[in-house]
Amino acid sequence: MTKSELVEQLAEKNTWLTRKDSEMIVNLVFDSISDALKRGEKVEIRGFGSFTVRERGAREARNPKSGDVVKIPAKKTPFFKTGKELRERVNTKEE
Amino acid sequence: MEGNGKSMTKAEIAELVSTKGGYSKKDANEMVEVLLEQIKKTLERGDKIKIAGFGNFEVKKKSDRRGRNPQTGEELTIQSRRVLAFKPSAVLKNAINENS
């Protein structure tokens, strides 16, 4: 399911919401999470999961084609840990 | 763990939806809940969620595997299960590395 399909569903479930409203809400939710991560903050959504920023140290790697050693600088990467409720709901037995 | 130590909660996300979107707090709270539940239901069915500019959530099947109880050393079978994986988009990864 894509973001625009989520927007459509949200508008359908709430008749007082226009498609435009629904789009704004979906964007605001994901932008809030992105902005917090950009500030280095953690985002904890009960029952869903938490987003954190993890540091990955600088390392040396090799260009597989030329065999040259390349220095890869330290970088940050977003990380998601699934919350208990969602983890349990996703792990349902297959029929 | 990294970062400035602050943590954003669901209530704060709803607060931002309320102030930036011009909805009442009650409506914003409800909308955030409805949206999250929609996402959870989709993932529960085993479907993917793709949010352009943010990332994808995908349910992956893990098959049975042999493992060991690290405390007793006893061998056991780890049952197959379904787990959720998040793959951040390049846009999000780049944004996080910008202002450092």
Backbone of each chain as ProteinMPNN parsed JSONL, in Angstrom:
{"seq_chain_A": "MTKSELVEQLAEKNTWLTRKDSEMIVNLVFDSISDALKRGEKVEIRGFGSFTVRERGAREARNPKSGDVVKIPAKKTPFFKTGKELRERVNTKEE", "coords_chain_A": {"N_chain_A": [[0.837, -1.199, 0.0], [0.559, 2.189, -0.848], [1.499, 5.624, -0.005], [-0.434, 7.347, -1.078], [-2.603, 5.644, -1.267], [-3.1, 5.14, 1.398], [-3.887, 7.682, 2.167], [-6.276, 7.941, 0.737], [-7.838, 5.891, 1.91], [-8.008, 6.845, 4.529], [-9.505, 9.16, 4.178], [-11.868, 8.041, 3.266], [-12.781, 6.666, 5.49], [-13.442, 8.667, 7.219], [-15.881, 10.698, 6.879], [-16.092, 13.445, 7.103], [-13.676, 14.412, 6.422], [-11.81, 15.885, 3.87], [-10.15, 14.867, 0.846], [-7.909, 16.367, 0.614], [-7.441, 17.259, 3.228], [-6.925, 14.798, 4.412], [-4.6, 14.058, 3.098], [-2.879, 16.018, 4.016], [-2.765, 15.375, 6.734], [-1.573, 12.81, 6.748], [0.898, 13.459, 5.614], [1.848, 15.286, 7.566], [2.193, 13.606, 9.784], [4.257, 11.785, 8.989], [6.239, 13.643, 8.322], [6.687, 14.823, 10.8], [7.922, 12.762, 12.189], [10.235, 12.365, 10.613], [11.451, 14.911, 10.925], [11.995, 14.966, 13.663], [13.868, 12.887, 13.844], [15.887, 14.003, 12.3], [16.724, 15.978, 14.011], [18.007, 14.441, 15.75], [16.51, 13.172, 17.605], [14.582, 10.657, 19.337], [11.778, 8.675, 18.354], [8.891, 7.552, 19.758], [6.301, 5.393, 19.355], [3.703, 4.131, 20.882], [2.695, 0.765, 20.827], [3.191, 0.583, 18.191], [5.922, 1.152, 17.337], [9.433, 2.126, 17.625], [11.477, 4.78, 16.439], [14.858, 5.382, 15.858], [18.078, 7.044, 15.683], [20.961, 5.672, 14.463], [24.476, 5.518, 14.911], [26.998, 4.878, 12.598], [30.215, 3.8, 12.512], [33.267, 5.115, 11.0], [34.792, 3.382, 8.295], [36.979, 1.167, 6.506], [36.849, 0.147, 3.165], [36.771, -1.932, 0.257], [36.929, -1.211, -3.167], [35.199, -3.222, -5.202], [35.721, -3.658, -7.877], [38.175, -2.391, -8.665], [39.774, -2.963, -6.546], [40.865, -1.087, -4.929], [41.484, 0.558, -1.813], [39.027, 2.157, -0.003], [38.071, 4.902, 1.974], [35.378, 4.974, 4.118], [33.332, 7.36, 5.413], [32.097, 8.085, 8.787], [28.643, 7.59, 9.417], [25.135, 8.378, 9.851], [22.242, 6.438, 10.517], [18.785, 5.739, 10.042], [16.789, 3.821, 12.28], [14.429, 1.271, 12.937], [12.496, -0.138, 15.473], [10.268, -2.64, 15.997], [7.246, -2.376, 17.782], [5.717, -4.067, 20.642], [2.935, -4.804, 20.389], [2.442, -4.562, 17.591], [4.385, -6.298, 16.636], [3.461, -8.733, 17.539], [1.007, -8.845, 16.229], [1.738, -8.948, 13.548], [3.033, -11.333, 13.408], [1.26, -13.559, 12.87], [-0.136, -16.802, 12.592], [0.147, -18.542, 9.53], [-2.457, -19.36, 7.302]], "CA_chain_A": [[0.0, 0.0, 0.0], [1.366, 3.404, -0.951], [1.021, 6.748, 0.787], [-1.692, 7.887, -1.616], [-3.69, 4.719, -0.915], [-3.402, 5.402, 2.812], [-4.615, 8.956, 2.169], [-7.618, 7.65, 0.258], [-8.525, 5.107, 2.949], [-8.283, 7.704, 5.685], [-10.602, 10.051, 3.785], [-13.09, 7.234, 3.16], [-13.242, 6.287, 6.828], [-13.914, 9.842, 7.938], [-16.595, 11.416, 5.833], [-15.923, 14.894, 7.216], [-12.341, 14.754, 5.938], [-11.634, 15.918, 2.419], [-8.922, 14.193, 0.429], [-6.809, 17.31, 0.892], [-7.19, 17.156, 4.673], [-6.35, 13.497, 4.667], [-3.226, 14.097, 2.599], [-2.102, 16.866, 4.922], [-2.548, 14.65, 7.99], [-0.586, 11.745, 6.527], [2.197, 14.114, 5.452], [2.283, 15.851, 8.85], [2.643, 12.524, 10.66], [5.578, 11.294, 8.584], [7.205, 14.744, 8.416], [7.028, 15.017, 12.218], [8.886, 11.716, 12.542], [11.493, 12.691, 9.925], [12.06, 16.101, 11.528], [12.543, 14.596, 14.977], [15.085, 12.1, 13.594], [16.906, 14.946, 11.82], [17.251, 16.667, 15.196], [18.692, 13.444, 16.578], [15.594, 12.682, 18.63], [13.971, 9.343, 19.201], [10.318, 8.77, 18.237], [8.298, 6.34, 20.324], [4.866, 5.292, 19.132], [3.185, 2.97, 21.631], [1.928, -0.228, 20.069], [3.644, 0.564, 16.802], [7.36, 0.921, 17.359], [10.21, 3.334, 17.85], [12.495, 5.146, 15.447], [16.048, 6.008, 16.451], [19.177, 7.276, 14.746], [22.155, 4.932, 14.885], [25.761, 5.952, 14.344], [27.853, 3.822, 12.084], [31.569, 4.332, 12.519], [34.016, 5.154, 9.745], [35.434, 2.1, 8.038], [37.661, 1.064, 5.225], [36.29, -0.911, 2.34], [37.468, -2.066, -1.016], [36.17, -1.147, -4.405], [35.286, -4.607, -5.685], [36.221, -3.682, -9.251], [39.587, -2.026, -8.788], [40.53, -3.443, -5.399], [41.366, 0.059, -4.161], [40.922, 0.757, -0.476], [38.295, 3.422, 0.081], [37.656, 5.245, 3.342], [33.974, 5.345, 4.199], [33.199, 8.165, 6.63], [31.03, 7.737, 9.732], [27.349, 8.152, 9.028], [23.994, 8.044, 10.7], [21.218, 5.715, 9.783], [17.557, 5.569, 10.807], [16.539, 2.441, 12.681], [13.082, 1.073, 13.479], [12.283, -1.332, 16.27], [8.831, -2.89, 16.043], [6.658, -2.441, 19.122], [5.2, -5.377, 21.034], [1.611, -5.102, 19.811], [2.563, -4.763, 16.149], [5.194, -7.499, 16.401], [2.573, -9.887, 17.741], [-0.041, -8.882, 15.199], [2.344, -9.319, 12.27], [3.457, -12.731, 13.485], [0.127, -14.469, 12.996], [0.082, -18.061, 11.872], [-0.393, -18.558, 8.183], [-3.483, -20.393, 7.099]], "C_chain_A": [[0.871, 1.248, 0.0], [0.771, 4.517, -0.088], [-0.307, 7.264, 0.238], [-2.872, 6.952, -1.344], [-4.091, 4.873, 0.548], [-4.249, 6.667, 2.942], [-6.07, 8.711, 1.776], [-8.454, 6.916, 1.309], [-8.938, 5.972, 4.128], [-9.461, 8.633, 5.39], [-11.926, 9.289, 3.707], [-13.672, 6.908, 4.531], [-13.822, 7.456, 7.597], [-14.551, 10.791, 6.951], [-16.409, 12.929, 5.91], [-14.556, 15.355, 6.708], [-12.326, 14.803, 4.416], [-10.339, 15.166, 2.105], [-7.71, 15.053, 0.756], [-6.412, 17.271, 2.361], [-6.425, 15.887, 4.979], [-4.883, 13.457, 4.241], [-2.335, 14.901, 3.53], [-1.775, 16.106, 6.212], [-1.468, 13.578, 7.828], [0.815, 12.366, 6.379], [2.726, 14.66, 6.776], [2.83, 14.77, 9.782], [4.055, 12.074, 10.264], [6.64, 12.392, 8.61], [7.624, 14.983, 9.867], [8.089, 14.009, 12.638], [10.246, 12.032, 11.91], [12.207, 13.862, 10.593], [12.69, 15.783, 12.876], [13.848, 13.819, 14.794], [16.218, 12.998, 13.112], [17.526, 15.71, 12.987], [17.978, 15.702, 16.12], [17.818, 12.897, 17.682], [15.084, 11.293, 18.296], [12.462, 9.559, 19.038], [9.718, 7.458, 18.722], [6.801, 6.336, 20.132], [4.378, 3.988, 19.758], [2.377, 2.026, 20.756], [2.348, -0.343, 18.622], [5.14, 0.264, 16.74], [8.114, 2.207, 17.628], [11.272, 3.509, 16.773], [13.651, 5.807, 16.184], [17.071, 6.247, 15.344], [20.39, 6.538, 15.28], [23.385, 5.45, 14.159], [26.483, 4.742, 13.776], [29.243, 4.422, 11.917], [32.207, 4.341, 11.139], [34.668, 3.788, 9.53], [36.14, 2.142, 6.69], [37.045, -0.081, 4.448], [37.068, -0.952, 1.042], [36.504, -1.902, -2.162], [36.297, -2.526, -5.057], [35.856, -4.708, -7.098], [37.727, -3.467, -9.301], [40.441, -2.587, -7.648], [41.125, -2.325, -4.565], [40.712, 0.139, -2.79], [40.27, 2.134, -0.433], [37.926, 3.66, 1.532], [36.197, 5.664, 3.325], [33.776, 6.101, 5.503], [32.067, 7.671, 7.531], [29.726, 8.318, 9.217], [26.259, 7.696, 9.982], [22.963, 7.326, 9.866], [19.967, 5.547, 10.651], [17.309, 4.09, 11.098], [15.144, 2.339, 13.297], [13.021, -0.221, 14.266], [10.782, -1.517, 16.441], [8.35, -3.012, 17.485], [5.98, -3.781, 19.358], [3.879, -5.727, 20.332], [1.717, -5.407, 18.317], [3.35, -6.027, 15.835], [4.321, -8.747, 16.521], [1.514, -9.995, 16.649], [0.5, -9.314, 13.844], [2.666, -10.81, 12.234], [2.293, -13.687, 13.696], [0.428, -15.713, 12.178], [-0.539, -17.981, 10.495], [-1.394, -19.677, 8.022], [-3.007, -21.374, 6.041]], "O_chain_A": [[1.822, 1.342, 0.776], [-0.31, 4.372, 0.482], [-1.21, 7.585, 1.011], [-4.008, 7.407, -1.206], [-5.265, 4.753, 0.898], [-5.2, 6.717, 3.721], [-6.986, 9.223, 2.42], [-9.606, 7.263, 1.566], [-10.045, 5.858, 4.654], [-10.31, 8.862, 6.251], [-12.979, 9.831, 4.044], [-14.889, 6.876, 4.714], [-14.607, 7.264, 8.526], [-13.879, 11.575, 6.281], [-16.55, 13.623, 4.903], [-14.312, 16.555, 6.58], [-12.778, 13.869, 3.754], [-9.543, 14.873, 2.998], [-6.644, 14.555, 1.119], [-5.23, 17.253, 2.705], [-5.424, 15.892, 5.696], [-4.037, 12.894, 4.936], [-1.194, 14.527, 3.802], [-0.656, 16.18, 6.719], [-0.569, 13.454, 8.66], [1.788, 11.866, 6.943], [3.91, 14.517, 7.08], [3.815, 14.993, 10.485], [4.942, 11.992, 11.113], [7.808, 12.117, 8.885], [8.781, 15.308, 10.136], [9.035, 14.347, 13.35], [11.278, 11.977, 12.579], [13.418, 13.817, 10.805], [13.777, 16.264, 13.196], [14.822, 14.063, 15.506], [17.377, 12.785, 13.47], [18.709, 16.048, 12.957], [18.504, 16.107, 17.157], [18.308, 12.234, 18.597], [15.143, 10.828, 17.157], [11.931, 10.547, 19.546], [9.996, 6.391, 18.174], [6.101, 7.183, 20.686], [4.611, 2.898, 19.235], [1.479, 2.453, 20.031], [1.92, -1.251, 17.909], [5.565, -0.739, 16.168], [7.507, 3.257, 17.836], [11.867, 2.553, 16.276], [13.448, 6.68, 17.027], [16.95, 5.731, 14.233], [20.802, 6.754, 16.42], [23.347, 5.774, 12.972], [26.561, 3.698, 14.424], [29.41, 5.442, 11.248], [31.744, 3.66, 10.224], [35.05, 3.121, 10.492], [35.919, 3.03, 5.867], [36.755, -1.142, 5.001], [37.917, -0.1, 0.777], [35.382, -2.407, -2.119], [37.398, -2.94, -5.421], [36.415, -5.741, -7.468], [38.461, -4.253, -9.899], [41.663, -2.677, -7.76], [41.822, -2.592, -3.586], [39.533, -0.174, -2.631], [40.886, 3.142, -0.782], [37.518, 2.738, 2.238], [35.817, 6.591, 2.61], [34.022, 5.558, 6.58], [31.189, 6.929, 7.09], [29.706, 9.409, 8.648], [26.43, 6.781, 10.788], [22.825, 7.57, 8.667], [20.065, 5.251, 11.842], [17.585, 3.224, 10.268], [14.728, 3.2, 14.072], [13.442, -1.273, 13.785], [10.103, -0.639, 16.974], [8.982, -3.677, 18.305], [5.703, -4.532, 18.422], [3.734, -6.807, 19.758], [1.153, -6.389, 17.835], [3.03, -6.746, 14.888], [4.422, -9.681, 15.726], [1.169, -11.089, 16.204], [-0.201, -9.972, 13.075], [2.585, -11.46, 11.191], [2.331, -14.528, 14.593], [1.162, -15.662, 11.191], [-1.62, -17.42, 10.319], [-1.213, -20.784, 8.53], [-3.719, -22.324, 5.716]]}, "seq_chain_B": "MEGNGKSMTKAEIAELVSTKGGYSKKDANEMVEVLLEQIKKTLERGDKIKIAGFGNFEVKKKSDRRGRNPQTGEELTIQSRRVLAFKPSAVLKNAINENS", "coords_chain_B": {"N_chain_B": [[23.425, 4.675, 22.854], [22.43, 7.272, 20.562], [22.009, 10.823, 19.789], [20.071, 13.724, 20.911], [18.904, 13.053, 23.222], [16.257, 13.586, 23.598], [12.83, 12.57, 23.257], [10.219, 11.843, 21.058], [6.703, 11.523, 21.264], [3.614, 9.74, 20.522], [1.535, 11.428, 21.257], [2.726, 13.906, 20.944], [3.122, 13.971, 18.228], [0.48, 14.058, 17.361], [-0.172, 16.518, 18.429], [1.366, 18.231, 16.826], [0.105, 17.759, 14.385], [-2.318, 18.872, 14.983], [-1.692, 21.653, 15.55], [-0.225, 22.489, 13.247], [-1.914, 21.694, 11.195], [-4.332, 22.766, 11.794], [-6.438, 21.486, 13.154], [-8.742, 20.375, 15.696], [-7.55, 19.301, 18.914], [-8.659, 16.909, 19.682], [-9.7, 15.838, 17.287], [-7.314, 15.614, 15.835], [-5.875, 13.767, 17.373], [-7.529, 11.547, 17.075], [-7.366, 11.105, 14.316], [-4.673, 10.453, 13.983], [-4.564, 8.064, 15.392], [-6.366, 6.512, 13.853], [-5.015, 6.422, 11.423], [-2.633, 5.073, 12.155], [-3.716, 2.622, 12.904], [-4.731, 1.745, 10.487], [-2.364, 1.317, 9.08], [-1.245, -0.715, 10.647], [-3.154, -2.755, 10.291], [-2.845, -3.28, 7.573], [-0.219, -4.265, 7.477], [-0.511, -6.475, 9.074], [-1.996, -8.109, 7.445], [-0.011, -8.899, 5.844], [0.791, -7.278, 3.85], [2.763, -4.767, 2.162], [3.923, -1.479, 3.18], [4.412, 1.513, 1.614], [6.041, 4.46, 1.862], [6.692, 7.222, 0.196], [9.721, 9.021, 0.21], [10.127, 8.531, 2.852], [10.167, 5.737, 3.774], [9.988, 2.097, 3.514], [7.806, -0.361, 4.883], [7.927, -3.721, 5.542], [6.723, -7.067, 5.636], [8.424, -9.879, 6.586], [9.108, -13.315, 6.011], [10.404, -15.666, 8.191], [12.074, -18.652, 8.153], [11.963, -21.903, 9.828], [14.646, -22.486, 12.08], [17.704, -23.874, 13.393], [18.743, -23.402, 16.664], [20.42, -22.286, 19.662], [20.085, -22.416, 23.119], [21.489, -19.832, 24.736], [22.247, -19.847, 27.385], [22.052, -22.447, 28.501], [23.105, -23.988, 26.512], [21.718, -25.822, 25.188], [20.294, -27.417, 22.348], [17.836, -26.202, 20.084], [14.806, -25.802, 18.153], [14.078, -22.956, 16.351], [11.077, -21.616, 15.768], [9.355, -20.951, 12.657], [8.56, -17.636, 11.7], [6.916, -14.441, 11.348], [8.26, -11.342, 10.622], [8.592, -7.78, 11.0], [10.107, -5.484, 8.839], [11.887, -2.455, 8.424], [12.775, -0.318, 5.851], [14.622, 2.391, 5.373], [14.126, 5.285, 3.271], [16.245, 6.677, 0.686], [16.103, 9.412, 0.717], [15.387, 10.045, 3.376], [17.588, 8.972, 4.744], [19.676, 10.571, 3.738], [18.827, 13.088, 4.627], [19.078, 12.861, 7.376], [21.788, 12.762, 7.661], [22.607, 15.257, 6.913], [22.574, 17.838, 8.54], [24.895, 17.684, 10.481]], "CA_chain_B": [[22.457, 5.328, 21.963], [22.839, 8.578, 20.073], [20.988, 11.855, 19.717], [20.099, 14.736, 21.961], [18.262, 12.513, 24.411], [14.818, 13.838, 23.61], [12.033, 11.536, 22.638], [8.902, 12.322, 20.633], [5.683, 10.5, 21.476], [2.433, 9.808, 19.667], [0.785, 12.62, 21.651], [3.383, 15.075, 20.353], [2.848, 13.941, 16.784], [-0.902, 14.539, 17.232], [-0.117, 17.957, 18.745], [1.87, 18.889, 15.615], [-0.95, 17.665, 13.372], [-3.331, 19.836, 15.422], [-1.263, 23.048, 15.372], [0.158, 22.787, 11.859], [-3.008, 21.42, 10.263], [-5.504, 23.531, 12.19], [-7.529, 20.625, 13.626], [-8.845, 20.337, 17.152], [-6.689, 18.26, 19.481], [-9.43, 15.665, 19.694], [-9.719, 15.305, 15.926], [-5.95, 15.241, 15.444], [-5.581, 12.51, 18.077], [-8.293, 10.466, 16.461], [-6.84, 10.846, 12.976], [-3.385, 9.755, 14.109], [-4.905, 6.684, 15.785], [-6.976, 5.818, 12.713], [-3.957, 6.196, 10.443], [-1.741, 4.012, 12.644], [-4.437, 1.36, 12.863], [-4.77, 1.36, 9.063], [-1.035, 0.787, 8.74], [-1.096, -1.998, 11.348], [-4.025, -3.744, 9.643], [-2.23, -3.62, 6.289], [0.952, -5.103, 7.746], [-1.033, -7.713, 9.637], [-2.394, -8.94, 6.296], [1.209, -9.292, 5.146], [1.058, -6.331, 2.758], [3.804, -3.746, 2.338], [3.549, -0.063, 3.226], [5.47, 2.291, 0.977], [5.873, 5.895, 2.038], [7.731, 7.897, -0.596], [10.475, 10.026, 0.967], [10.291, 8.109, 4.244], [10.698, 4.376, 3.75], [9.027, 1.005, 3.33], [7.644, -1.368, 5.93], [7.664, -4.97, 4.844], [6.658, -8.252, 6.475], [9.288, -10.924, 6.046], [8.932, -14.636, 6.615], [11.635, -16.329, 8.615], [11.756, -20.075, 8.262], [12.487, -22.631, 10.993], [16.096, -22.669, 12.093], [18.239, -24.464, 14.608], [19.416, -22.422, 17.505], [20.9, -22.816, 20.92], [19.848, -21.591, 24.299], [22.837, -19.364, 25.063], [22.571, -20.096, 28.783], [22.244, -23.862, 28.801], [23.79, -24.642, 25.404], [20.78, -26.802, 24.66], [19.861, -27.147, 20.984], [16.392, -26.139, 19.92], [14.373, -25.302, 16.855], [13.386, -21.683, 16.411], [9.928, -21.727, 14.873], [9.208, -19.943, 11.608], [7.749, -16.518, 12.17], [6.869, -13.291, 10.439], [8.771, -10.147, 11.292], [8.464, -6.537, 10.259], [11.377, -4.812, 8.555], [11.761, -1.089, 7.903], [13.893, 0.089, 5.022], [14.492, 3.837, 5.19], [14.372, 5.766, 1.916], [17.494, 7.431, 0.52], [15.804, 10.798, 1.098], [15.461, 10.128, 4.839], [18.984, 8.725, 5.156], [20.47, 11.767, 3.426], [18.385, 14.192, 5.478], [19.614, 12.634, 8.716], [23.233, 13.004, 7.638], [22.914, 16.619, 6.489], [22.995, 18.826, 9.551], [25.632, 17.103, 11.605]], "C_chain_B": [[22.86, 6.787, 21.716], [21.754, 9.63, 20.278], [21.043, 12.817, 20.874], [19.309, 14.297, 23.192], [16.763, 12.714, 24.469], [14.083, 12.707, 22.909], [10.653, 12.082, 22.299], [7.899, 11.187, 20.789], [4.53, 10.684, 20.482], [1.628, 11.072, 19.964], [1.386, 13.878, 21.029], [3.192, 15.131, 18.84], [1.441, 14.498, 16.539], [-0.972, 16.046, 17.48], [0.354, 18.75, 17.512], [0.83, 18.874, 14.5], [-2.025, 18.714, 13.691], [-2.899, 21.276, 15.132], [-0.947, 23.369, 13.91], [-0.991, 22.608, 10.882], [-4.274, 22.191, 10.593], [-6.699, 22.665, 12.572], [-7.588, 20.699, 15.144], [-7.947, 19.203, 17.643], [-7.365, 16.905, 19.414], [-9.423, 15.021, 18.305], [-8.332, 14.821, 15.5], [-5.562, 13.918, 16.093], [-6.249, 11.337, 17.405], [-7.722, 10.092, 15.099], [-5.519, 10.079, 13.023], [-3.634, 8.29, 14.481], [-5.445, 5.887, 14.601], [-5.906, 5.472, 11.674], [-3.032, 5.05, 10.879], [-2.415, 2.646, 12.579], [-4.541, 0.833, 11.423], [-3.457, 0.71, 8.656], [-0.858, -0.591, 9.378], [-1.928, -3.087, 10.681], [-3.414, -4.219, 8.326], [-1.06, -4.579, 6.498], [0.537, -6.472, 8.285], [-1.463, -8.676, 8.528], [-1.177, -9.427, 5.515], [1.545, -8.376, 3.981], [2.122, -5.307, 3.173], [3.205, -2.359, 2.527], [4.71, 0.721, 2.637], [5.178, 3.772, 1.132], [7.023, 6.602, 1.323], [8.413, 8.961, 0.263], [10.703, 9.652, 2.415], [10.895, 6.708, 4.312], [9.599, 3.354, 3.557], [9.005, 0.082, 4.537], [7.234, -2.661, 5.227], [7.671, -6.135, 5.827], [7.488, -9.35, 5.831], [9.056, -12.232, 6.782], [10.293, -15.197, 6.971], [11.3, -17.802, 8.781], [12.356, -20.672, 9.536], [14.009, -22.631, 10.944], [16.54, -23.247, 13.415], [18.943, -23.372, 15.382], [19.86, -23.091, 18.784], [20.469, -21.878, 22.028], [21.217, -21.134, 24.781], [23.231, -19.659, 26.513], [22.886, -21.573, 29.066], [23.009, -24.595, 27.695], [22.929, -25.69, 24.712], [20.347, -26.435, 23.235], [18.346, -27.106, 20.903], [16.061, -25.616, 18.531], [13.645, -23.986, 17.067], [12.318, -21.72, 15.332], [9.921, -20.631, 13.811], [8.308, -18.833, 12.144], [7.767, -15.424, 11.136], [7.319, -12.061, 11.209], [8.64, -8.935, 10.375], [9.835, -5.91, 10.062], [11.097, -3.428, 7.995], [12.999, -0.766, 7.082], [13.744, 1.586, 4.759], [14.798, 4.243, 3.75], [15.684, 6.535, 1.879], [17.294, 8.879, 0.969], [15.952, 10.973, 2.614], [16.902, 9.941, 5.323], [19.856, 9.954, 4.917], [20.127, 12.92, 4.354], [18.988, 14.072, 6.876], [21.109, 12.932, 8.782], [23.603, 14.444, 7.312], [23.445, 17.516, 7.593], [23.699, 18.181, 10.731], [26.942, 17.833, 11.804]], "O_chain_B": [[23.523, 7.428, 22.532], [20.711, 9.353, 20.869], [21.937, 12.748, 21.717], [19.077, 15.095, 24.1], [16.074, 12.097, 25.281], [14.646, 11.989, 22.081], [9.997, 12.703, 23.136], [8.202, 10.033, 20.486], [4.487, 11.648, 19.717], [1.103, 11.712, 19.053], [0.666, 14.796, 20.637], [3.112, 16.21, 18.253], [1.233, 15.304, 15.632], [-1.732, 16.758, 16.825], [-0.194, 19.807, 17.199], [0.687, 19.847, 13.759], [-2.568, 19.357, 12.793], [-3.657, 22.037, 14.533], [-1.36, 24.41, 13.399], [-1.047, 23.285, 9.856], [-5.19, 22.267, 9.774], [-7.845, 23.055, 12.345], [-6.602, 21.043, 15.796], [-7.626, 18.276, 16.9], [-6.733, 15.889, 19.127], [-9.176, 13.824, 18.163], [-8.19, 13.762, 14.889], [-4.987, 13.047, 15.44], [-5.646, 10.286, 17.188], [-7.606, 8.913, 14.767], [-5.275, 9.182, 12.216], [-2.989, 7.389, 13.944], [-5.044, 4.747, 14.368], [-5.895, 4.374, 11.119], [-2.693, 4.174, 10.082], [-1.784, 1.643, 12.247], [-4.449, -0.371, 11.182], [-3.441, -0.316, 7.975], [-0.38, -1.523, 8.731], [-1.462, -4.215, 10.522], [-3.457, -5.406, 8.003], [-0.927, -5.576, 5.789], [1.162, -7.489, 7.985], [-1.315, -9.892, 8.651], [-1.301, -10.271, 4.628], [2.467, -8.651, 3.213], [2.336, -5.034, 4.354], [2.09, -2.099, 2.075], [5.846, 0.612, 3.098], [4.19, 4.28, 0.601], [8.167, 6.583, 1.779], [7.741, 9.716, 0.965], [11.395, 10.368, 3.139], [11.991, 6.517, 4.84], [8.423, 3.702, 3.449], [10.04, -0.217, 5.133], [6.306, -2.676, 4.419], [8.504, -6.195, 6.731], [7.277, -9.704, 4.672], [8.839, -12.262, 7.994], [11.214, -15.202, 6.155], [10.346, -18.152, 9.476], [13.147, -20.031, 10.228], [14.594, -22.764, 9.869], [15.849, -23.13, 14.427], [19.644, -22.532, 14.818], [19.701, -24.298, 18.967], [20.497, -20.658, 21.86], [22.029, -21.961, 25.196], [24.419, -19.713, 26.833], [23.844, -21.9, 29.767], [23.506, -25.7, 27.914], [23.365, -26.353, 23.772], [20.066, -25.271, 22.952], [17.657, -27.879, 21.568], [16.912, -25.065, 17.832], [12.71, -23.905, 17.863], [12.614, -21.838, 14.143], [10.416, -19.526, 14.037], [7.406, -19.079, 12.945], [8.531, -15.467, 10.172], [6.827, -11.775, 12.3], [8.587, -9.055, 9.151], [10.626, -5.816, 11.0], [10.183, -3.247, 7.19], [14.128, -0.917, 7.55], [12.855, 2.007, 4.018], [15.629, 3.621, 3.088], [16.177, 6.99, 2.912], [18.2, 9.495, 1.53], [16.567, 11.934, 3.077], [17.37, 10.665, 6.202], [20.664, 10.334, 5.764], [21.011, 13.643, 4.815], [19.362, 15.075, 7.484], [21.63, 13.307, 9.832], [24.769, 14.824, 7.417], [24.612, 17.907, 7.586], [23.167, 18.138, 11.84], [27.708, 17.491, 12.705]]}, "name": "protein", "num_of_chains": 2, "seq": "MTKSELVEQLAEKNTWLTRKDSEMIVNLVFDSISDALKRGEKVEIRGFGSFTVRERGAREARNPKSGDVVKIPAKKTPFFKTGKELRERVNTKEEMEGNGKSMTKAEIAELVSTKGGYSKKDANEMVEVLLEQIKKTLERGDKIKIAGFGNFEVKKKSDRRGRNPQTGEELTIQSRRVLAFKPSAVLKNAINENS"}
